[in-house]
Amino acid sequence: MTQRLGKNLRSGHIAEDIGVLFLRSFCSVAKIRQEDDYGIDAVATLLRPEKGLLYAENSFFVQIKSSRINKIEYSGDEIEWILNQDLPFFICSVDKVNQTIALYTTNPIYNLLVDKDVKKIEIVLSESPKNEHNRFEKRDDRTLIFIGPPVIFTKESDSRTDEFSPQAYKLMSEWVTKEFNLMTLRRLGITKFAKWTTWDSPDYYGTMKIGSHDNIIRDLEAIKPLLEYLSMHISFSDFGNKYEESLAFLILKKWFDRYDLDLDINERELKRKVKWPKQKDYL
């Protein structure tokens, strides 16, 4: 029996193959099977070159599109889906005619954290017609998000040169690391907005915070492993008594106790380091 494949579908597959080849110049890439495609086409892991070896670093999600598609729509639960990814999310646009590739950050979409009433969005792969500080535009039943200039823009042939790989790795290492560090904060209603030019580092110029006094237990639990890790710097330090820092962690421990949460810190060692004139007033 004759098998058929839609022309547009095949074109999309070719764009994905080109995008994956581009990513492999500086990443290890796990491509998502078509039958498992849920909005992410690949998981890319940065590869750090050192002394002839490659070391795996942070990972990020990539959606690969043909350049014919310059808008990506999300609605309803799909908006929650994209806002709650566990890894930084990038969009790769492949122009097969001009043989160019553009890689976009999705940093601007997290403005949506303050507007839970948005029902439909269109991510537009271009710079805002207004300015880099105002990437949102409401039209009828949808909100347009102008995602900004690409982080990387290159000719397909240039992406296969020896010079390209270290440049792309260095830039994306900075982007992915900084965006990854924001993932936990975003779940707490805090994010930072970036501005940038192509082939440039992100400049995080603004911070947005959403009050969440009703979620104190959730927020304390989220920050708990970071506090426990930081407390070890003081517990094991050899450079004198760190009374202010030690006292701060002991006070935080009492805050956690108030909500029946166990902050696993070395109380005995921290108390030993506290030499405070009014220690009893605090502990």
C-alpha positions in Angstrom: 0.0 0.0 0.0 1.3 3.5 -0.9 2.4 5.5 2.1 1.9 9.2 2.2 3.5 12.0 4.2 2.3 15.6 4.3 4.6 18.1 2.6 4.5 20.5 5.6 5.2 17.6 8.1 8.2 16.5 6.1 9.5 20.1 5.9 9.2 20.3 9.7 11.2 17.1 10.1 14.0 18.5 7.9 14.0 21.7 10.0 14.3 19.6 13.2 17.2 17.6 11.8 19.1 20.8 10.8 18.3 22.3 14.3 19.6 19.2 16.1 22.8 19.2 14.0 23.3 22.9 14.9 22.9 22.1 18.6 25.3 19.2 18.4 28.1 21.6 17.6 28.2 22.6 21.3 25.8 20.2 23.1 24.9 16.6 23.5 21.4 16.3 22.2 18.6 13.8 23.0 15.9 14.2 20.4 12.3 13.5 21.5 10.5 10.9 19.4 7.6 12.3 17.3 5.1 10.0 19.0 6.3 11.4 22.4 6.4 15.1 21.1 4.7 17.2 23.7 6.0 20.6 22.7 9.7 19.9 23.3 11.8 18.6 20.4 15.1 18.1 22.1 16.9 18.1 25.4 20.3 19.7 24.9 23.2 19.4 27.4 26.1 21.8 27.2 29.5 20.3 26.6 32.5 22.0 28.1 35.7 21.4 26.2 38.8 20.9 28.4 42.1 19.3 27.6 40.8 17.3 24.7 37.8 16.1 26.7 34.1 17.1 26.8 32.3 17.6 30.2 28.5 17.6 30.5 27.1 20.7 32.2 23.6 22.2 32.4 20.7 21.1 30.2 17.9 23.0 28.5 14.8 22.3 26.4 14.6 23.3 22.8 11.6 23.6 20.5 12.6 23.6 16.8 10.5 25.4 14.2 10.8 26.2 10.5 11.3 29.9 10.0 8.0 29.9 8.1 6.4 29.7 11.5 7.1 33.0 13.3 4.3 32.7 15.9 3.7 29.9 18.5 0.4 29.8 20.2 -0.4 28.6 23.7 -3.8 28.6 25.5 -5.3 27.4 28.7 -3.3 24.8 30.5 -0.6 25.1 27.9 0.4 28.5 29.4 0.8 26.9 32.8 2.9 24.1 31.1 5.4 26.5 29.6 5.7 28.6 32.7 6.4 25.5 34.9 9.2 23.8 32.9 12.0 22.3 35.0 14.7 23.5 32.6 15.4 26.7 30.6 13.3 26.7 27.4 14.7 28.0 24.1 13.2 28.1 20.6 15.3 27.3 17.5 14.2 28.7 14.2 15.6 27.2 11.0 15.5 29.0 7.6 16.1 26.3 5.0 16.0 28.8 2.1 18.6 31.2 3.4 20.4 28.5 5.4 20.4 30.4 8.7 19.6 29.4 12.3 18.3 31.6 15.1 18.1 30.5 18.8 15.7 32.5 21.0 15.4 32.7 24.8 11.9 32.6 26.3 12.9 34.9 29.2 10.2 37.5 28.4 7.2 35.1 28.8 7.6 35.1 32.6 6.0 38.5 32.7 2.9 36.2 32.6 3.5 35.4 36.3 1.7 38.6 37.2 -1.2 38.2 34.8 -2.9 34.9 35.6 -6.0 36.0 33.6 -4.3 35.6 30.2 -6.1 32.8 28.3 -4.2 32.7 25.0 -0.7 33.9 24.0 1.3 34.1 20.8 5.0 34.1 21.1 6.3 36.2 18.2 9.9 35.4 17.1 11.0 39.0 16.6 11.9 42.2 18.4 9.1 44.3 19.9 7.8 47.1 17.6 7.8 49.2 20.8 11.0 48.7 22.8 12.9 46.0 24.7 11.2 46.9 28.0 7.7 46.4 26.6 7.4 43.1 24.8 3.7 42.5 25.5 0.8 43.6 23.3 -2.9 42.7 23.9 -5.0 42.1 20.9 -8.6 41.0 21.1 -8.6 37.6 22.9 -4.9 37.1 23.0 -1.6 38.5 24.2 1.3 38.8 21.9 4.8 38.3 23.4 7.6 39.6 21.2 10.4 37.3 22.3 13.2 39.7 21.2 16.3 39.3 19.1 17.9 35.8 18.9 20.6 34.9 21.4 22.5 33.2 18.5 22.1 33.9 14.8 24.4 32.1 12.3 24.6 30.6 8.9 24.2 26.9 8.9 27.6 26.4 7.3 29.3 28.6 9.9 27.8 26.5 12.8 30.0 23.6 11.6 33.3 25.5 11.9 35.9 25.0 14.6 35.5 28.6 15.7 31.8 28.4 16.3 31.6 25.7 18.9 33.6 27.4 21.7 31.8 30.8 21.1 28.4 29.2 21.2 29.3 27.1 24.3 30.6 30.2 26.2 27.5 32.3 25.5 24.9 29.6 26.1 26.7 28.4 29.3 26.1 31.9 30.7 22.5 32.1 29.4 21.5 28.6 30.6 23.2 28.9 34.0 21.5 32.2 34.8 18.1 31.1 33.5 18.4 27.8 35.4 19.1 29.7 38.6 15.8 31.6 38.1 13.7 28.4 37.8 13.2 27.9 41.6 12.6 31.7 42.2 9.9 31.7 39.5 7.9 29.1 41.3 7.9 31.5 44.3 6.7 34.3 42.1 10.0 36.1 41.6 11.7 36.5 38.2 14.2 38.8 36.5 13.8 40.3 33.1 16.7 40.4 30.6 17.7 42.6 27.7 20.3 41.6 25.2 21.6 41.8 21.7 22.5 38.9 19.5 25.7 37.1 20.6 25.7 39.1 23.8 25.3 38.1 27.5 22.0 38.7 29.2 21.6 41.9 31.2 19.1 41.3 33.9 17.8 44.9 34.4 14.6 44.3 36.4 13.1 42.1 39.1 9.4 41.2 39.5 8.0 39.9 42.8 4.5 38.6 43.6 3.3 38.6 47.1 2.6 35.1 48.4 1.9 35.4 52.1 -0.6 32.5 51.9 2.2 30.1 50.7 4.7 30.5 53.5 5.1 26.8 54.1 5.6 26.1 50.4 8.2 28.9 50.2 10.1 27.8 53.3 10.3 24.3 52.0 11.6 25.6 48.6 14.4 27.6 50.2 15.2 24.9 52.8 18.0 23.0 50.9 19.7 26.2 49.9 19.8 27.5 53.5 21.1 24.1 54.8 23.8 24.2 52.2 24.8 27.8 53.0 24.9 27.1 56.8 27.8 24.6 56.2 30.0 27.5 55.1 29.7 28.9 58.6 29.7 25.6 60.5 33.0 24.5 59.0 34.7 27.8 58.6 38.1 28.3 60.4 38.3 32.0 60.2 37.0 33.1 63.6 33.6 33.5 65.0 30.9 34.4 62.5 28.4 35.7 65.1 26.1 37.7 62.9 25.8 35.0 60.2 25.4 32.2 62.8 22.8 34.1 64.7 20.8 34.7 61.5 20.6 31.0 60.8 19.6 30.2 64.4 16.8 32.7 64.1 15.7 31.2 60.8 15.6 27.8 62.5 13.1 29.1 64.9 11.0 30.4 62.0 11.0 27.0 60.4 10.1 25.4 63.8 7.1 27.6 64.0 5.6 25.8 61.0 6.8 22.3 62.1 9.5 22.3 59.4 13.0 20.9 60.2 15.8 23.1 59.0 18.8 20.7 59.2 21.6 22.9 60.4 24.4 22.3 62.9 22.9 24.2 65.8 25.5 23.2 68.3 28.4 24.5 66.2 26.5 27.7 65.2 25.7 28.5 68.8 29.4 28.0 69.7 30.3 30.6 67.1 27.8 33.1 68.5 29.4 35.5 70.9 26.8 38.2 71.1 26.3 40.6 74.1 22.5 40.0 74.0 22.5 36.5 72.8 19.7 35.5 75.2 17.5 38.2 73.7 17.7 36.5 70.4 17.8 32.7 71.1 
